[in-house]
């Protein structure tokens, strides 16, 4: 895994390219974490951690998990669909 991590203070969300952080309700963060833990397999959780916490590319994730880049992309899309469930309100 990459050793350099981009940490955000608790209760903030990195909003993207400008690296600004927006406050996030801690209840929403708990709901998201709970949904991830309940709905995803260990490998799927690891993929999410590698992508969104460690900021690894699909190629790096593929090497780490011994998968092809295509498998990583497919798994990522499946994870997003699984977490969406019946829509964003389902996570909250």
Secondary structure per residue as TSV (DSSP state, phi and psi in degrees):
chain	resnum	aa	ss	phi	psi
A	1	X	-	360.0	155.0
A	2	X	-	-64.7	143.1
A	3	X	S	-88.0	-26.4
A	4	X	-	-87.2	118.6
A	5	X	-	-115.2	145.8
A	6	X	-	-93.9	102.7
A	7	X	-	-90.3	139.8
A	8	X	-	-114.5	144.0
A	9	X	-	-59.0	149.9
A	10	X	T	-55.7	137.8
A	11	X	T	84.6	12.1
A	12	X	E	-125.3	159.3
A	13	X	E	-130.5	126.2
A	14	X	E	-69.1	122.1
A	15	X	-	-92.9	3.6
A	16	X	S	129.4	-140.5
A	17	X	T	-61.4	-32.1
A	18	X	T	-84.6	-0.3
A	19	X	-	60.2	21.5
A	20	X	-	-81.2	157.6
A	21	X	E	-121.8	136.8
A	22	X	E	-111.0	143.5
A	23	X	E	-64.9	142.1
A	24	X	-	-127.3	135.1
A	25	X	-	-62.8	129.0
A	26	X	H	-61.2	-30.0
A	27	X	H	-64.3	-39.1
A	28	X	H	-65.3	-42.8
A	29	X	H	-61.1	-41.0
A	30	X	H	-63.9	-40.1
A	31	X	H	-64.3	-41.6
A	32	X	H	-64.7	-46.1
A	33	X	H	-60.2	-43.6
A	34	X	H	-62.0	-44.0
A	35	X	H	-61.5	-42.6
A	36	X	H	-63.0	-45.9
A	37	X	H	-65.3	-37.7
A	38	X	H	-80.2	-34.8
A	39	X	H	-98.2	-17.1
A	40	X	-	-111.5	146.1
A	41	X	-	-72.9	170.1
A	42	X	H	-58.6	-43.9
A	43	X	H	-64.5	-40.6
A	44	X	H	-65.6	-40.4
A	45	X	H	-62.9	-42.1
A	46	X	H	-61.9	-41.6
A	47	X	H	-58.5	-44.9
A	48	X	H	-63.3	-42.2
A	49	X	I	-63.6	-46.3
A	50	X	I	-62.9	-40.1
A	51	X	I	-75.4	-49.7
A	52	X	I	-98.1	-21.1
A	53	X	I	-99.1	-48.8
A	54	X	S	-85.1	-8.6
A	55	X	-	56.0	39.9
A	56	X	-	-84.2	148.8
A	57	X	-	-77.0	166.6
A	58	X	H	-59.2	-37.1
A	59	X	H	-64.9	-43.1
A	60	X	H	-66.7	-39.6
A	61	X	H	-64.7	-42.4
A	62	X	H	-58.4	-44.6
A	63	X	H	-64.4	-41.9
A	64	X	H	-65.9	-41.6
A	65	X	H	-95.3	2.8
A	66	X	T	56.8	49.7
A	67	X	-	-126.2	169.2
A	68	X	-	-84.4	160.9
A	69	X	H	-60.9	-38.6
A	70	X	H	-62.1	-41.5
A	71	X	H	-63.0	-39.4
A	72	X	H	-62.4	-45.9
A	73	X	H	-61.4	-43.2
A	74	X	H	-65.2	-44.4
A	75	X	H	-63.3	-41.1
A	76	X	H	-60.7	-46.5
A	77	X	H	-62.7	-40.5
A	78	X	H	-64.3	-39.6
A	79	X	H	-63.3	-46.5
A	80	X	H	-60.7	-41.5
A	81	X	H	-64.8	-42.4
A	82	X	H	-62.5	-42.8
A	83	X	H	-70.5	-31.0
A	84	X	H	-67.1	-32.7
A	85	X	T	51.0	-119.3
A	86	X	T	-92.2	14.7
A	87	X	-	124.8	170.2
A	88	X	G	-57.3	-33.5
A	89	X	G	-62.6	-23.1
A	90	X	G	-64.8	-29.9
A	91	X	G	-75.5	-23.8
A	92	X	-	-94.1	360.0
